[in-house]
Amino acid sequence: MAKKKEDDDSTEEEEELELLQVDVGDIMKVKQILDETVAGTISASNADLSAHGDKVKICENYQHDNMKLMLMFTACCFAAGAQFGLKPELFPGDDSRRILLGVCVAVYFSISGILQLIMTFVDKDCILVTRPLTDEAMIKLVRESGNKEMDKYGIRVRTQFPRFSEFFTVILEFEGKANSEFVKETWSVGKFFDVDGFFDEEGMSIEIEELYQRFERGDFDKPDKAETKKKTIKKD
């Protein structure tokens, strides 16, 4: 029994030492891993996310993603129709076949353009959107913590990792609220990756949990005061 217990302990130690390793020079891969960790931490399956434990669960809102998937599916249907459906034997007339082929190509590129515009001007740096709280017990707990509006708005999770920068930023704000309150935190990626590229996922998750709990308490950051000095040019 003692030997079996020692084997179990050694197995647990080996599992704890298994860390994800990436090439830290691959910026896109580093950001992907960081984004996935942020999104995975802010989920209903994480019982440690809220200060209230599993009594408060945050659920992702898939409505926007489902809409984009439908657009992608529609574009693929037109592309497949242009590639495989417009066979010469089915359309004896060259003119009708060319017109249908032109329509399919035009629709495909139009939908692709719409998707690109959505990702550029709507999604921007957003990686996750959650649903507002609906359970009365959860709403009461969060209101007592300090946040009075999580039953009205979901959370919009944004991440920023500028090119040629070592700093990764996570922003939590209300989804759909103009001039929303927010919490923001910036870390050096060196805090989560060592020189060999091993990733401290648990350490990153703890930081995200603390950031969310600050949002849950209503301990918001103050917006940066932009210096807007207008210079008046006088004409002689």
N, C-alpha and C positions, 0 to 999 in steps of 0.2 A: 504493500500500500504506500509505504514511504517513497519507494522508487517511482511508483506511478505518479505520485504527487509532484516529485521533482521533475519528471518528464513533462507534466502539464505546465509547471511553472516555466520551464525552459521554452516550451512551445509558445506560451503567452509572451515571453520576452522577445522571441523571434518575431512574433506578429507585431509587437509594438515597434520593433526596429525596422519594419518594412515601410520604407518611405518612397514616394514617387520621385523619380529622377528625370529631369528634363535638361535640354540644352538651354542654358540661361541666355545664350546669344540669340535664340529664336524668340523674338519679342511677341510674335503672334501666338506661339504656343504658350508662352508664359501668361499672356493675358487670358487665353482660353482657360487655362487651369485656374487662375484666380477668379474669373467670372463664374466658372462652374462651382467653385467652392463657396462663393458668395450666395449663388442661387440655391445650392444644396443646403446651406445653413439656414436660410430664410425659407423654411418649408414646414408643412404640417407634421412631417415625420420627426422633426427635431424637437424633442421634449425639453431641451435645455435653452431654447431660443428665448422664451419669455421668462421674466422674473417670477411668474406664477406657475412655471413648469408646464405640464401638459394640460393645465386647465384653460390655457389660451392657445389656440391653434391658428396659424396663418395659412390660408389656402391660396394657391396661385390662380389667377384669372386667365383662362385659356381663350377667351372670346376673340381677342385681337389676333393671337397666333392662329386660331382656327380660320379666321377670315383670310389671312395671308395664305394659308395652306389651300383654301378653296380657290383663290386666285391662281396659285401655282398649278393646281390640278387642272383648272380650266385652260391655262396656257399650254400645258402639256398635251391636253386632248386635241387642241387645234394643231399643235406641232405634229402629233402622231397622225392626225387626219391628213395633213399636207404630205407627210412622208409615205404613209402606207395606204391611205384610203382613196386617194385620187388616182386610181389605176386607169390606164388608157382604155382598157376594155369596158370599164364602167361608164366612161364619158367619151363617147365616140367623137363628139365635136371638140376640136382643140380650143375653141374660144371659151366654152363653158368651163372646161378644165382649168384653163389659165385664170379665169375670173375667180373660181373657187380657191385655187391655189394662192392667188393674190390676197383674197379675203383671209384665209387661214394665217398666212404670214403676217399680214397687217395686225390681226387680232393678237397673235402671239407676241409680237414686239410691243404692241400697245399695253398689254397686261404686264409684260416684263418691265416696261417703263414705269407703270403705275407702282409696281412693287418696289422698284428702286427709289422712287420718290417717297414712298411710305417709310422705307428704312432710313432715308437721308434726312427727311424733314419732320417725321412723326416719331419714329423710334429713337433716332439720334443715338445717345449713349445709354439708352435704357436696356437692361437685360432681363428684367422681371417686373411683372405687375401683379399685385395680390388683390383679392376681393375684400370688400368691407366686412367687418364683423357683423354677424346676424344673430348669434346666440346671446340671449339676454344676460346669462351668467358671465360670459366672456366680456361683454360690453361693460358690465358693472365693475369687474376687476380692473379693466384698463382705465376706465374713468376714475376709479379710486387712485390709480397710479399717477394720473395727471394728464393723460391724453383724452380729450373730450370728443374727438372727431373721427376715431377709427371705425365707428359704425356708419359714418357718412361717406368716407373715402377709403379706397384701397391705398396700398403703398407702391410708389414707383421707385424701383431700385436702379440707380445709375452708377456706372463705373467709368473712370477716366484713367488712361495710361498713355500720356503723350509720347510721341516718338522721340527717341534719344533721351528719355527721362527715366530715372530709377524710381520715381514716386508713383504709387497707385492710390487712387482716390475712390472712395465709396460714398454715395449720397443717397439718403432715404428721404423721400418727400411724399406728400399726398398726391395721389393720382387724380387728375381732373380739377384740381383747385388752383385758381389763379393766385400768383404770388404766394405759393405754398410755404409753410414753415418746413424746415429741414434740419437734419443732422448730417454732419460731414466729417470724415476722418481720412487722413492721408498717411500712408506708411511707405517706407523704403522697401522695395522688394527684397533687399538684403536681409530684412528681418525674418522672411519666410523661406528664403533659398540660401543654402550655403554655397561655398565655392565650387562644389562638385555637382550642384544642381539638384540636391535633395530638397524636397518641398515639405515644410512643416504645416500640414493640413490642419492638424488639431489646433495649433497656435493661431492660425488664421481664423478658424471657426470661432474661437473664443473672442477674438477681437470683434468679429461681426456680431456675435451675440451681445457683447457689451454696447456696441453702437445701436443695435435694435432696441435694447432695453432703455437706452437714453431717449430714443424716439418714443417709446411706450410711456415713459415718465413725462413726456412733454418738455424735456430739457433741450430745447431747440437752439441751434446756432444762430447768431445774428448775421444778417446778410452783409457782405462786404460793401463798404461805402465807396462807390465809384466816384472818382473825382471828375466832375463834369463842369469844367470852366469854359464858358463861351467867350470867345474873343470877337469883339466887334471891330470890323474893318471900316474905317471912315474914309469915304471918298473925298478926295481933294476937289 
